Structures are given as C-alpha cells and as structure tokens.
Amino acid sequence: MEAEAVVVRASDLDKRVRDLVDGGASPQEIFNDLDRIATAAEKRLRLYKQPTPLVYEDQQLRDRIGRILYYLHHRAPAQGATDADVALYKIL
C-alpha cells in the first residue's frame, strides 16, 4: 500500500511539530513524520519545470526539516539554524 501524500506548508511546520510533541509522540515518531514531509517536498521539487514561489517554499521546508532532523539525531543545533529552529529544539 502506498503512503498517502504529505503536503505541509512551511508556515504550518511549527504547529505540526508542537502538536506531535503535545500528543506525546516519541522522538522516533516525530523523526519519521518530518522525514515523510521532507520526502514529499523533495518529490514536488522534481516536478517543477521552472522556478515558482512554491519551489522556493518547498526548498525552505526541506532545508528546515533537514536542520530539525539533524538536531533530533545529534542533539546539537545544525549549522545555519534559525531562531525559529532553536525555538523548536527547545520543545523537542
């Protein structure tokens, strides 16, 4: 069975992570959810023929999730972490 497509906009990522943490999700469940979102964004990026605002947003989403996944794995901030990333690190 193919997994359902995951579409999350960059502006909804903080809320999604907070909901997972508040719901008692384990670090592995959070990691897996974020990985699915990043993979979906990467697949969408391959479909675009020319730059659009959605391309930019998907690139930002993929990069930000990469920094969060790095933190979950290493428990150290990723290089280039933003203030918003650091705020999420504190609740993770």
C-alpha positions in Angstrom: 0.0 0.0 0.0 1.4 3.4 -1.0 1.6 6.0 1.8 -0.6 9.0 1.4 0.9 12.2 0.0 2.1 14.5 2.7 1.6 18.2 2.0 2.7 20.6 4.7 3.4 24.2 4.0 6.4 25.8 5.7 4.2 28.1 7.7 2.4 25.0 9.3 5.6 23.1 10.3 5.9 24.6 13.8 2.3 23.8 14.6 2.7 20.3 13.3 5.8 19.7 15.5 4.2 21.2 18.5 1.0 19.1 18.0 3.2 15.9 17.8 5.1 16.8 21.0 1.9 17.8 22.8 0.3 14.5 21.7 3.1 12.5 23.3 4.8 11.3 20.1 8.2 9.7 20.6 11.3 11.2 19.1 11.3 8.4 16.5 7.7 9.2 15.5 8.5 12.8 15.1 11.6 12.0 13.1 9.6 9.7 10.8 6.8 12.3 10.3 9.3 15.0 9.5 11.1 12.7 7.1 7.9 11.9 5.2 7.2 15.6 4.9 10.7 16.3 3.6 10.5 13.4 1.1 7.2 14.7 -0.2 8.7 18.2 -0.6 11.7 16.8 -2.5 9.4 14.8 -4.8 7.4 18.0 -5.6 10.6 19.9 -6.3 11.5 17.3 -9.0 8.1 18.0 -10.7 8.7 21.8 -11.2 9.9 22.8 -14.6 10.7 26.4 -13.7 11.2 28.4 -10.5 7.9 29.4 -8.8 7.1 30.6 -5.3 6.2 27.0 -4.5 9.7 25.8 -5.5 11.2 28.4 -3.1 8.8 27.3 -0.3 9.5 23.6 -0.8 13.2 24.2 -0.7 12.9 26.2 2.5 10.7 23.5 4.0 13.1 20.7 3.0 16.1 22.6 4.4 14.4 23.5 7.6 13.3 19.9 8.2 16.9 18.8 7.5 18.1 21.0 10.3 15.5 19.7 12.7 16.2 16.1 11.8 19.9 16.8 12.4 19.1 18.1 15.8 16.9 15.1 16.7 19.7 12.7 15.6 22.7 14.5 17.1 21.1 16.6 19.9 23.2 19.6 18.7 22.0 22.5 16.5 22.6 22.2 12.8 24.8 24.7 11.1 22.7 27.6 9.9 19.9 27.0 12.4 17.5 29.9 12.6 15.8 31.4 15.7 12.7 29.5 14.7 14.7 26.3 14.6 16.2 26.9 18.0 12.7 27.6 19.4 11.6 24.1 18.2 14.7 22.5 19.5 13.8 23.7 23.0 10.4 21.8 22.9 11.9 18.7 21.3 
